[in-house]
Amino acid sequence: QTCALPISNGQFAVNTATCDVRNAPYEVIQKLYQQLQQRAPYIGIEQFSLQSNRANPSQLSLTLKVSSVEIAR
């Protein structure tokens, strides 16, 4: 997981994170997506890349870039 420094204008901050999941079964990818979906609209998916493993197509690799807006207090 890679996190970027928040971008802020004093009132709001935008936080981003990149998450990589390698060689996981579909069920793991689906569960992660469902957990993110429960946090919408507070966390949004900016980029989504899904690939199958050529040696074992039942294993998937996922790269996600997510972002959230935070209200500065």
C-alpha positions in Angstrom: 0.0 0.0 0.0 1.3 3.4 -1.0 -0.2 6.5 0.6 0.3 10.1 -0.7 0.5 13.2 1.4 -2.9 14.9 1.7 -3.6 17.8 -0.6 -5.2 20.5 1.4 -6.7 24.0 0.9 -7.2 24.6 4.7 -10.8 23.5 4.7 -10.6 20.2 3.0 -7.9 17.6 2.5 -7.9 14.9 -0.2 -6.1 11.7 0.8 -5.1 9.0 -1.7 -3.8 5.5 -1.3 -2.8 2.8 -3.8 -3.5 -0.8 -2.9 -2.0 -3.8 -4.6 -3.4 -7.4 -4.2 -1.4 -10.1 -6.0 -2.5 -13.7 -6.9 -5.7 -13.7 -4.9 -8.9 -15.7 -5.7 -11.9 -13.8 -7.0 -13.7 -14.0 -3.6 -11.0 -11.9 -1.9 -11.2 -9.3 -4.6 -15.0 -9.2 -4.3 -14.9 -8.9 -0.5 -12.4 -5.9 -0.7 -14.7 -4.2 -3.3 -17.8 -4.7 -1.2 -16.0 -3.3 1.9 -15.0 -0.2 -0.1 -18.5 0.1 -1.5 -19.9 0.3 2.1 -17.8 3.4 2.7 -19.0 5.2 -0.4 -19.2 8.2 -0.9 -16.5 8.8 1.7 -14.0 6.7 -0.2 -14.0 6.6 -3.9 -12.2 4.5 -6.5 -10.1 6.6 -8.9 -8.3 3.8 -10.7 -9.0 0.1 -11.0 -6.9 -2.5 -12.8 -7.6 -6.3 -12.7 -5.5 -9.0 -14.4 -5.5 -12.7 -14.3 -2.4 -14.8 -13.7 -1.3 -16.4 -16.9 0.0 -19.5 -15.2 -3.1 -19.8 -13.0 -6.2 -17.9 -14.4 -8.1 -18.4 -11.1 -5.7 -16.1 -9.4 -6.2 -12.4 -9.9 -4.0 -9.3 -9.3 -5.7 -6.0 -8.5 -4.4 -2.5 -8.3 -6.6 0.2 -6.8 -6.2 3.9 -6.3 -8.7 5.2 -3.8 -9.3 8.7 -2.4 -11.2 10.3 0.4 -12.1 13.9 1.3 -11.5 15.0 4.9 -12.9 18.1 6.4 -10.2 20.0 8.3 -11.2 21.1 11.8 
